[in-house]
Amino acid sequence: MGSKKKSKKTTVQTVKESSKSPVNSKKAAVKSVVKSNMSLHPKWRFQKRDCEHERWHLEVTDILLEKLTNFESMTWAQILVEAKKQNHHVKTYELIKEAQKRLTTLKLDDYDEICSLRLDGTHRLYGILDEDGVFSIIWNDFEHEIYPSKKRNT
């Protein structure tokens, strides 16, 4: 029974998929694991947060607590499927180089994607979503600089 969790994390990549991704040696995307837990409400974990980055460190404010509390009233399906334009997974190789280097420094570079949650306007919260529906917060990005929006028709 102990191997049940391990089998959840394992995904099979086809030859076509592995040739597409420059990071095919990284951990299986958590996105596929979360699909089975979409009915769960979010839980938050803070131990992976980047305490040392001058711009992206986590400042716990009343506004942040209010936003996290609001998310707790939703399921992951509501957060990531119904609001997928605002909240979604991001391939780590698409993050800005500074963020990729920070993941390496934090020893979190074995994930091939992380999750972005929109708090408001340009304010994003980045973290790792696990198979139990727990979101481990890494960064608090006020300026939407870690994964900038791609402007259309430019």
Backbone as JSON, one array per atom type, in Angstrom:
{
  "sequence": "MGSKKKSKKTTVQTVKESSKSPVNSKKAAVKSVVKSNMSLHPKWRFQKRDCEHERWHLEVTDILLEKLTNFESMTWAQILVEAKKQNHHVKTYELIKEAQKRLTTLKLDDYDEICSLRLDGTHRLYGILDEDGVFSIIWNDFEHEIYPSKKRNT",
  "N": [[0.8, -1.2, 0.0], [2.06, 1.17, 0.53], [3.3, 1.94, -1.81], [1.49, 3.24, -3.34], [1.42, 6.09, -3.4], [3.83, 6.63, -4.75], [3.28, 5.6, -7.29], [1.4, 7.41, -8.14], [2.91, 9.67, -8.71], [4.38, 8.99, -10.9], [4.64, 9.29, -14.35], [4.2, 8.38, -17.76], [6.23, 9.17, -20.4], [5.92, 9.79, -23.83], [7.92, 9.16, -26.76], [7.71, 11.32, -28.46], [6.82, 13.37, -26.68], [9.03, 13.54, -24.91], [11.02, 14.46, -26.57], [10.16, 16.99, -27.1], [10.33, 18.52, -24.74], [12.8, 20.35, -23.04], [13.5, 19.66, -20.52], [13.22, 16.99, -19.77], [14.19, 15.23, -17.88], [13.3, 15.89, -15.45], [11.13, 15.9, -12.5], [7.96, 14.28, -12.76], [5.23, 16.05, -14.14], [3.22, 17.8, -11.91], [0.72, 18.51, -12.51], [-0.77, 16.47, -13.82], [-1.16, 14.73, -11.74], [-2.71, 16.15, -9.97], [-5.21, 16.2, -11.13], [-6.71, 14.04, -10.21], [-7.34, 14.92, -7.74], [-8.96, 17.09, -7.83], [-11.28, 17.78, -6.54], [-10.6, 18.56, -4.06], [-10.09, 20.99, -1.44], [-7.88, 23.81, -1.22], [-4.8, 23.64, 0.62], [-2.2, 25.13, 2.49], [1.34, 25.42, 2.42], [4.38, 26.5, 3.81], [7.1, 26.0, 3.98], [8.85, 25.82, 1.77], [9.27, 28.34, 0.87], [10.88, 31.17, -0.59], [12.92, 32.85, 1.22], [14.96, 34.66, 0.99], [15.08, 36.15, -1.36], [15.11, 39.41, -2.64], [12.91, 40.72, -3.87], [10.86, 38.8, -4.25], [10.3, 37.47, -1.92], [8.19, 36.11, 0.64], [5.78, 38.06, 2.02], [3.7, 38.13, 4.63], [0.68, 39.44, 4.66], [-2.36, 41.19, 5.57], [-3.96, 41.33, 3.31], [-2.91, 39.26, 1.69], [-3.5, 37.04, 3.34], [-6.29, 37.2, 3.3], [-6.82, 36.67, 0.58], [-5.8, 34.01, 0.33], [-7.5, 32.77, 2.13], [-9.95, 33.13, 0.79], [-9.49, 31.49, -1.46], [-9.55, 29.03, -0.18], [-12.24, 28.45, 0.06], [-12.89, 27.4, -2.31], [-12.59, 24.67, -4.7], [-9.81, 22.82, -6.11], [-10.46, 22.36, -8.73], [-12.2, 24.47, -9.35], [-10.41, 26.57, -9.03], [-8.22, 26.02, -10.81], [-9.3, 25.05, -13.19], [-11.82, 26.24, -13.9], [-11.03, 28.89, -13.64], [-8.8, 29.08, -15.3], [-7.4, 30.89, -16.89], [-6.43, 32.84, -15.18], [-5.22, 31.36, -13.12], [-2.85, 28.88, -13.21], [-0.68, 26.24, -14.43], [2.85, 26.53, -14.98], [5.51, 26.0, -17.14], [8.75, 25.36, -16.0], [10.98, 25.99, -17.53], [10.09, 28.13, -18.96], [10.04, 30.26, -17.29], [11.5, 33.38, -16.18], [15.06, 33.78, -16.43], [16.32, 34.42, -13.99], [14.5, 33.44, -12.1], [14.62, 30.72, -12.69], [17.26, 30.18, -11.91], [17.02, 30.71, -9.18], [15.32, 28.62, -8.42], [17.08, 26.49, -8.7], [19.0, 27.18, -6.75], [17.39, 26.95, -4.49], [17.04, 24.3, -4.47], [14.88, 23.23, -5.87], [14.72, 22.63, -8.47], [14.02, 20.27, -9.68], [11.48, 20.03, -10.55], [9.29, 20.18, -13.32], [7.33, 21.97, -13.76], [5.59, 24.69, -12.21], [3.04, 26.19, -10.18], [0.92, 28.96, -10.78], [-0.84, 31.43, -9.1], [-3.25, 33.88, -9.39], [-3.48, 36.81, -7.57], [-4.27, 39.47, -7.62], [-4.55, 42.1, -10.1], [-1.37, 42.5, -11.14], [-0.24, 40.85, -9.3], [1.08, 37.81, -8.29], [1.17, 34.49, -6.96], [3.48, 31.97, -6.58], [4.06, 28.48, -6.63], [4.36, 25.01, -5.61], [2.2, 22.46, -6.38], [0.99, 19.69, -4.76], [0.14, 16.12, -4.77], [-1.75, 15.83, -2.79], [-3.23, 18.07, -2.77], [-1.98, 20.2, -1.61], [-0.52, 23.33, -1.59], [2.61, 24.45, -1.92], [4.08, 27.3, -1.13], [6.3, 29.33, -2.96], [7.14, 31.82, -4.12], [6.21, 35.28, -3.92], [5.06, 37.35, -6.09], [4.79, 40.52, -6.89], [4.87, 42.07, -9.19], [4.41, 40.57, -11.47], [6.61, 39.46, -12.78], [8.05, 37.07, -12.86], [6.94, 35.2, -14.58], [6.23, 36.63, -17.2], [3.41, 38.06, -18.91], [2.53, 37.1, -22.2], [2.26, 39.27, -24.77], [-0.37, 39.77, -27.05], [-0.41, 39.8, -30.67], [2.05, 41.1, -31.13]],
  "CA": [[0.0, 0.0, 0.0], [2.94, 2.33, 0.58], [3.74, 2.32, -3.14], [0.42, 3.94, -4.0], [1.83, 7.46, -3.65], [4.86, 6.65, -5.78], [2.69, 5.38, -8.6], [0.71, 8.63, -8.53], [3.86, 10.64, -9.21], [5.03, 8.5, -12.09], [3.92, 9.39, -15.6], [4.96, 7.82, -18.87], [6.39, 10.11, -21.5], [6.14, 9.19, -25.13], [9.13, 9.67, -27.39], [7.38, 12.63, -28.98], [6.81, 14.31, -25.57], [10.36, 13.73, -24.34], [11.84, 15.24, -27.49], [9.68, 18.36, -27.06], [10.68, 19.21, -23.52], [14.23, 20.36, -22.74], [13.69, 19.3, -19.12], [12.55, 15.69, -19.63], [14.75, 14.45, -16.78], [12.77, 16.42, -14.21], [10.01, 15.17, -11.91], [6.73, 14.28, -13.53], [4.42, 17.23, -13.91], [2.25, 17.6, -10.85], [-0.58, 18.8, -13.11], [-1.5, 15.24, -14.09], [-1.47, 14.13, -10.45], [-3.73, 16.94, -9.32], [-6.5, 15.92, -11.74], [-7.45, 13.11, -9.37], [-7.63, 15.6, -6.48], [-9.57, 18.37, -8.17], [-12.4, 18.07, -5.64], [-10.05, 18.99, -2.76], [-9.89, 22.42, -1.17], [-6.46, 24.06, -1.02], [-4.09, 23.77, 1.89], [-1.0, 25.93, 2.22], [2.57, 25.06, 3.1], [5.29, 27.63, 3.7], [8.5, 25.62, 4.2], [9.68, 25.96, 0.57], [9.29, 29.74, 0.44], [12.17, 31.81, -0.82], [13.01, 33.91, 2.24], [16.11, 35.53, 0.77], [15.0, 36.99, -2.56], [14.73, 40.76, -2.21], [11.61, 41.13, -4.4], [9.85, 37.75, -4.3], [10.1, 36.81, -0.62], [6.8, 36.11, 1.07], [5.36, 38.96, 3.1], [2.35, 37.75, 5.03], [-0.1, 40.64, 4.93], [-3.8, 40.94, 5.7], [-4.49, 41.11, 1.96], [-2.52, 37.9, 1.28], [-4.3, 36.09, 4.13], [-7.66, 37.25, 2.79], [-6.84, 35.96, -0.72], [-5.64, 32.58, 0.59], [-8.75, 32.33, 2.76], [-10.95, 33.03, -0.28], [-9.19, 30.28, -2.25], [-9.94, 27.86, 0.61], [-13.66, 28.17, -0.13], [-13.02, 26.79, -3.64], [-11.85, 23.43, -4.95], [-8.76, 23.03, -7.1], [-11.12, 22.42, -10.05], [-12.66, 25.84, -9.53], [-9.25, 27.46, -9.12], [-7.33, 25.76, -11.95], [-10.01, 24.73, -14.43], [-12.78, 27.3, -14.2], [-10.31, 30.17, -13.72], [-7.47, 28.71, -15.79], [-6.69, 32.02, -17.47], [-5.74, 33.54, -14.1], [-4.48, 30.41, -12.29], [-2.45, 27.82, -14.12], [0.68, 25.72, -14.31], [3.83, 27.18, -15.84], [6.73, 25.22, -17.33], [9.86, 26.07, -15.36], [11.91, 26.52, -18.53], [9.51, 29.35, -19.5], [10.22, 31.32, -16.31], [12.68, 34.2, -16.46], [16.3, 33.1, -16.03], [16.57, 34.65, -12.56], [13.65, 32.51, -11.35], [15.18, 29.37, -12.9], [18.45, 30.08, -11.06], [16.57, 30.64, -7.79], [14.83, 27.26, -8.19], [18.27, 25.67, -8.5], [19.54, 27.54, -5.44], [16.46, 26.44, -3.48], [16.96, 22.84, -4.69], [13.54, 22.93, -6.37], [14.82, 22.58, -9.92], [13.66, 18.96, -10.19], [10.1, 20.11, -11.03], [9.26, 20.75, -14.65], [6.37, 23.05, -13.77], [5.08, 25.18, -10.95], [1.68, 26.72, -10.31], [0.77, 30.39, -10.6], [-2.17, 31.85, -8.66], [-3.42, 35.34, -9.49], [-4.09, 37.4, -6.38], [-4.95, 40.63, -8.21], [-3.77, 42.78, -11.13], [-0.1, 41.86, -11.51], [0.25, 40.1, -8.14], [1.0, 36.36, -8.44], [1.77, 33.61, -5.96], [4.0, 30.79, -7.26], [4.36, 27.38, -5.74], [4.28, 23.63, -6.09], [0.97, 21.81, -5.96], [1.25, 18.26, -4.66], [-0.97, 15.2, -5.02], [-2.73, 15.93, -1.71], [-3.88, 19.36, -2.86], [-1.25, 21.17, -0.8], [0.23, 24.3, -2.38], [3.81, 24.92, -1.21], [4.38, 28.63, -1.65], [7.71, 29.64, -3.19], [7.34, 33.25, -4.35], [5.15, 36.28, -3.91], [5.51, 38.21, -7.19], [3.87, 41.65, -7.01], [4.97, 42.74, -10.5], [4.19, 39.6, -12.56], [7.86, 39.43, -13.53], [8.6, 35.72, -12.92], [6.41, 34.63, -15.82], [5.51, 37.77, -17.77], [2.37, 37.76, -19.92], [2.89, 37.26, -23.61], [1.32, 40.18, -25.39], [-0.88, 39.31, -28.35], [-0.21, 40.61, -31.87], [3.26, 41.96, -31.09]],
  "C": [[0.85, 1.26, 0.0], [3.38, 2.8, -0.8], [2.68, 3.1, -3.9], [0.8, 5.39, -4.34], [2.87, 7.55, -4.75], [4.25, 6.48, -7.16], [1.92, 6.6, -9.06], [1.67, 9.62, -9.18], [4.5, 10.22, -10.53], [4.13, 8.66, -13.31], [4.81, 8.84, -16.7], [5.03, 8.87, -19.96], [6.59, 9.34, -22.79], [7.41, 9.78, -25.71], [8.88, 11.07, -27.91], [7.41, 13.68, -27.86], [8.22, 14.58, -25.05], [11.26, 14.52, -25.27], [11.41, 16.7, -27.51], [10.24, 19.13, -25.89], [12.18, 19.16, -23.25], [14.51, 19.91, -21.3], [13.08, 17.93, -18.83], [13.11, 14.83, -18.51], [14.19, 14.9, -15.43], [11.6, 15.58, -13.71], [8.79, 15.29, -12.8], [5.91, 15.5, -13.15], [3.33, 16.93, -12.89], [0.84, 17.8, -11.4], [-1.39, 17.53, -13.31], [-1.92, 14.55, -12.79], [-2.67, 14.83, -9.81], [-5.12, 16.63, -9.88], [-7.34, 14.97, -10.88], [-7.86, 13.76, -8.04], [-8.33, 16.95, -6.7], [-10.74, 18.73, -7.26], [-11.92, 18.56, -4.27], [-9.99, 20.51, -2.67], [-8.4, 22.63, -0.88], [-6.04, 24.07, 0.44], [-2.78, 24.45, 1.54], [0.18, 25.42, 3.04], [3.59, 26.16, 2.81], [6.77, 27.25, 3.77], [9.39, 25.76, 2.97], [9.83, 27.41, 0.12], [10.71, 30.28, 0.33], [12.25, 33.03, 0.1], [14.05, 34.97, 1.9], [16.0, 36.43, -0.45], [14.45, 38.36, -2.18], [13.36, 41.21, -2.71], [10.52, 40.08, -4.22], [9.62, 37.04, -2.96], [8.65, 37.01, -0.17], [6.6, 37.06, 2.24], [3.93, 38.58, 3.43], [1.63, 39.03, 5.48], [-1.57, 40.25, 5.1], [-4.42, 40.63, 4.34], [-4.15, 39.69, 1.48], [-3.35, 36.87, 2.04], [-5.75, 36.06, 3.65], [-7.78, 36.49, 1.46], [-6.72, 34.45, -0.52], [-6.9, 32.01, 1.23], [-9.86, 32.19, 1.72], [-10.73, 31.8, -1.14], [-9.66, 29.02, -1.5], [-11.42, 27.51, 0.48], [-13.93, 27.49, -1.47], [-12.32, 25.43, -3.67], [-10.75, 23.75, -5.96], [-9.35, 23.06, -8.51], [-11.6, 23.84, -10.33], [-11.49, 26.8, -9.75], [-8.5, 27.27, -10.43], [-8.06, 25.44, -13.26], [-10.95, 25.87, -14.81], [-12.1, 28.66, -14.36], [-8.91, 29.95, -14.29], [-6.71, 29.85, -16.46], [-5.89, 32.78, -16.41], [-4.83, 32.62, -13.29], [-4.13, 29.21, -13.14], [-1.04, 27.33, -13.8], [1.57, 26.39, -15.34], [5.04, 26.27, -15.93], [7.91, 26.02, -16.77], [10.85, 26.63, -16.38], [11.36, 27.77, -19.21], [9.6, 30.52, -18.52], [11.43, 32.17, -16.7], [13.9, 33.5, -15.87], [16.58, 33.26, -14.54], [15.75, 33.67, -11.71], [14.16, 31.08, -11.5], [16.41, 29.16, -12.01], [18.06, 29.97, -9.59], [16.03, 29.24, -7.47], [16.0, 26.31, -7.95], [18.87, 25.93, -7.12], [18.69, 26.95, -4.31], [16.31, 24.92, -3.53], [15.54, 22.4, -5.05], [13.53, 22.82, -7.88], [14.5, 21.21, -10.5], [12.18, 18.91, -10.6], [10.11, 20.72, -12.43], [8.15, 21.78, -14.81], [5.99, 23.43, -12.35], [3.73, 25.82, -11.23], [1.69, 28.22, -10.01], [-0.67, 30.7, -10.2], [-2.23, 33.37, -8.72], [-4.12, 35.84, -8.23], [-4.83, 38.68, -6.74], [-4.05, 41.21, -9.28], [-2.53, 42.03, -11.58], [0.45, 40.96, -10.41], [0.0, 38.6, -8.32], [1.7, 35.66, -7.28], [2.2, 32.36, -6.7], [4.33, 29.71, -6.24], [4.22, 26.04, -6.41], [3.03, 23.01, -5.51], [1.2, 20.32, -5.93], [-0.02, 17.43, -4.82], [-2.04, 15.23, -3.94], [-3.45, 17.27, -1.73], [-3.22, 20.44, -2.02], [-0.37, 22.03, -1.72], [1.39, 24.81, -1.53], [4.25, 26.22, -1.85], [5.89, 28.81, -1.78], [7.89, 31.16, -3.24], [6.06, 34.05, -4.3], [5.6, 37.37, -4.89], [4.49, 39.33, -7.41], [3.81, 42.22, -8.41], [4.78, 41.81, -11.7], [5.44, 39.49, -13.42], [8.44, 38.03, -13.69], [8.19, 35.0, -14.2], [5.57, 35.71, -16.49], [4.49, 37.31, -18.82], [2.94, 37.97, -21.3], [1.83, 38.13, -24.26], [0.92, 39.67, -26.77], [-0.56, 40.31, -29.44], [0.97, 41.58, -31.78], [4.39, 41.26, -31.76]]
}
